[in-house]
Amino acid sequence: MRQIFGMVIVAFLLVGCSGKMVYESAVDLGRYQSDLTLKRTTIDNGLTVAYLENGVKSSKTLVLLHGFSANKDNWLKLAKELNGKYHLIIPDLIGNADSSKPTNIDYSVANQTELLQQFLVKFKDKNIVLVGNSMGGAIALKYASKYKIDSLILLDSMGLQVEESYVDKLGLDKAKKVYLNVCSTKKMKKIIDIAYEKSPYIPNIVLEYLTDVKCKESNLDAYKYSFIIDNKLQVKENLSHKSKSIKIPTLIIWGNKDKIISVQNAYVLHKNIKNSKLIIFDNIGHMPMIEDAKLTASSIERFLEE
């Protein structure tokens, strides 16, 4: 993404621009480079799901699920590295980015799994490979324990609580101060520094724009957060038992420097899911598909080829 931002900034410096313009132009370029088109569809209760899709004809369809308060564009670097090998569908989960953001629904992992099912039923003729990061991993894990899919790929997945991470050790009050009411670039930088071992380059004007967007969604974030994490910073739905029921081929990828979800969870997931392969990335944090998209893509490709 550094290269993309660099190209966009050089172009706009000649005419002047806002952080919003730079960010949206970088995103548009990233989508173009991966042949991804923005689409929308409606599920139950009139909720709208925005998603990216490429035109690749493939025997497998990879559905990429982002984490808490993230969005579909978190996957652009990985999509580019996959280089047109697979059919990709990348939704904004309900409550995020361009999808509907109701403030009166259940945002638990269980209900988000059912909302995902309402979306994926529109692609029932596809061989689905669910790929989930963080909260998206928990939703993918829950989905795989209940519905039929081809295979499962988990990247630093939520769903277990094996060992305290850096964030867990902060305690509830400090964790809320970090993740909720993010209305300053200082707090935004703190979130980024926690998520990555090697933080991505983000120009200041873009950081200011992203902070403004995050600040406006503070109330919604707090509401969604209450469905996922309890007062002891434990996941409200521990999926350890569900993970043991999964029989399909599963790839587990984890950064050994993850400050949000301890890498020890990876080893337990690997033990629980009998037909699983575990890959630990050195010096990578919570977002391997962004920190090292090339390594993540090659790991996924080898797994799917096998």
Beta strands, then each sheet from edge to edge (+ up, - down):
strand 1: 37-42
strand 2: 48-53
strand 3: 61-65
strand 4: 87-91
strand 5: 128-134
strand 6: 151-157
strand 7: 250-255
strand 8: 276-281
sheet 1: 1+ 2- 4+ 3+ 5+ 6+ 7+ 8+
end
